[in-house]
Amino acid sequence: MKMVEISRFAIVATKKFNVAAEMYRKKIAEISQKIKENQANMGDEKSKEIFEKAGEIHRNMNITFGEERAQIKGILEAASPEVKRKLEHIFWHSTKHHKTSNN
């Protein structure tokens, strides 16, 4: 009897996890799409270049999360204040309506 209860619990927990994971994947896809749309509207080549470099670093699966953050931080520290504002604007407006953001 107890084994059956454990199996049911495991099935329910797996289903709930899968639903939550799918919702998360959809939100990330929506945010990514908005970021791409906002990036396409960027007129400044320097902003585009920094954005693309950061994307390349993010997609590199051969580095740790800490290394990724350090490399992106280095790129952003070298950017002009104007470029930083443009990039911040893109991320702010791409994520502000999603519960996965902190704003």
N, C-alpha and C positions, 0 to 999 in steps of 0.2 A: 504493500500500500504506500509506504513512504517513498519508494523508488518512483512510483507513478506520479506522486505529487512533485517530486524533484524534477522529473522530466517535463511535466506541464509548466512548472515555473521556468525552466530553462527555455522552453519554446516561447512562452510569453515574453520573457526578458529579451530573447533574440529578436523577436518581432518588433518590440519597442525600440531596441537599439537600431535596427535596420531603418525604421521609420525616421528616427531622429537623425541618423547619418545621411539619409536621402534629403531631408529638409536642409541640413547643413550644406550638402553639396550643391543644392539648388541656389541657396543664398550666396554661396561663394561664386557660383557661375554668374549670377545676376550682378554682383559687385564687379567681377572681372569684366563683364561686358560694358558696364557703365564706365569703368576706368578706361577701357579701350576707346569708347566713343569720345570721352573727354580728351584723351590723348590725341585722337585724330584731329580734334579742333584746336590743338595747340599750334600757334603760329611761330613760336620761338624755337629755332633749331637746337639751341643749347639745352633747353628744357627737354626736347624730344630725345636728344642724345643721352642725357642723364637718365631719363626714364627707361630708355632701352638698355642701358648698361645695368641698371638696377634689376630689370627683368631678367637679363642674362644671368646675373648672379643668383637671383631667386630660383631660376630653373636648374641651376647646377646641383645635381644630386650627389656630387663628390665632395661637398663641403658640409660642415656641421651648421646648425642654426646659428650658433655663436659667431662662426666665421662669416656667415652670410650677413648677419647684422653689422659686424665690424666693417666689412667691405662696403656695404651700402652706406653706412654712417660716414666712411671716408669720402665717398663720392659726394654725399650731401654737404659735408663740411667744406668741400672745395667749391661748391656752387655759390653763385652770387645771391644776395638776399632776394632779388627779384625772381630768380629761378626757383628758389625755395618757396616763395609765396605762391607761385604758379602751381608747383607740384602739390603743395599743401591744399590748395583750392581744389585740385582734381580729386584728391583722396577724400576731402571733406564732403564734397558734393556727390561723390560716388557711393559713400557709405552712410550718410546721415539718416537715411530712412530704414536702415536695417538694424535689427536687434543685436546682430553680431558685432556692431561697432560700439565704441565707448562714448559716443556723442549724442 
